[in-house]
Amino acid sequence: MKVAPGATIDDELVEMARRVGELGPDEPMRPTLRDFADHVAGRCARIGDLYGDWDRNAGDHIRAVMHGFPGLMPDAPADGEKSEI
């Protein structure tokens, strides 16, 4: 799925829901569908908690992206280092 630059997570979720037929072309995100997406992301984050350090891990990254917590985002790689994300 290609997302436009500057798209929010909500934009991405609406696009995903449209692709699988849960939303029509002009239909807005339903609160229950957004709630479902939050529950799925929460489950993924709990799985991600098992990978990495306890104070910074994949679960934190998922929460940062899904819920807009920039403080949970992984540090940018130093010059010359390859990003694993």
C-alpha positions as CSV (number, residue, x, y, z in Angstrom):
1,M,0.0,0.0,0.0
2,K,1.5,3.3,-1.0
3,V,0.6,6.2,1.2
4,A,0.9,9.9,0.3
5,P,3.6,11.9,2.0
6,G,2.3,13.5,5.1
7,A,-0.5,11.0,5.5
8,T,-1.6,10.4,9.1
9,I,-2.2,7.0,10.6
10,D,-5.9,7.7,10.4
11,D,-5.5,8.3,6.6
12,E,-3.7,5.0,6.3
13,L,-6.4,3.1,8.3
14,V,-9.2,4.6,6.2
15,E,-7.3,3.5,3.0
16,M,-6.8,0.0,4.4
17,A,-10.4,-0.3,5.3
18,R,-11.5,0.8,1.8
19,R,-9.1,-1.7,0.2
20,V,-10.7,-4.6,2.1
21,G,-14.3,-3.4,1.5
22,E,-15.0,-2.3,5.1
23,L,-15.5,1.3,4.0
24,G,-17.0,2.7,0.8
25,P,-15.1,5.3,-1.3
26,D,-16.6,8.3,0.4
27,E,-17.5,6.7,3.8
28,P,-15.7,8.1,6.8
29,M,-14.0,5.9,9.4
30,R,-16.5,4.4,11.8
31,P,-15.7,4.6,15.5
32,T,-16.1,0.9,15.9
33,L,-13.7,0.1,13.1
34,R,-11.1,2.5,14.5
35,D,-11.6,0.9,17.9
36,F,-11.0,-2.5,16.3
37,A,-7.8,-1.2,14.7
38,D,-6.6,0.1,18.1
39,H,-7.2,-3.3,19.6
40,V,-5.2,-5.1,16.9
41,A,-2.4,-2.6,17.2
42,G,-2.4,-3.0,21.0
43,R,-2.0,-6.8,20.6
44,C,0.8,-6.3,18.1
45,A,2.5,-3.9,20.5
46,R,2.3,-6.5,23.3
47,I,4.0,-9.0,21.1
48,G,6.6,-6.4,20.1
49,D,7.3,-5.8,23.8
50,L,9.2,-9.1,23.8
51,Y,11.7,-7.8,21.2
52,G,14.4,-5.3,22.3
53,D,15.1,-3.8,25.6
54,W,12.4,-3.4,28.2
55,D,12.7,0.4,28.1
56,R,12.7,0.6,24.3
57,N,11.4,-2.1,22.0
58,A,9.3,-3.0,19.0
59,G,6.1,-2.6,21.0
60,D,7.0,1.0,21.8
61,H,7.6,1.7,18.1
62,I,4.2,0.3,17.3
63,R,2.6,2.5,20.0
64,A,4.5,5.6,18.7
65,V,3.2,5.1,15.2
66,M,-0.3,4.1,16.0
67,H,-1.0,6.6,18.8
68,G,1.4,9.5,17.9
69,F,3.9,9.3,20.8
70,P,7.1,10.6,19.2
71,G,9.0,10.0,22.5
72,L,8.6,6.2,21.9
73,M,10.1,6.3,18.4
74,P,13.5,4.6,18.0
75,D,16.5,6.9,17.9
76,A,17.7,7.8,14.4
77,P,20.8,5.8,13.3
78,A,24.2,7.6,13.6
79,D,25.8,8.7,10.3
80,G,27.0,5.7,8.4
81,E,24.8,3.2,10.3
82,K,22.1,1.3,8.5
83,S,18.6,1.7,9.8
84,E,16.8,-1.6,10.7
85,I,13.4,0.0,10.5
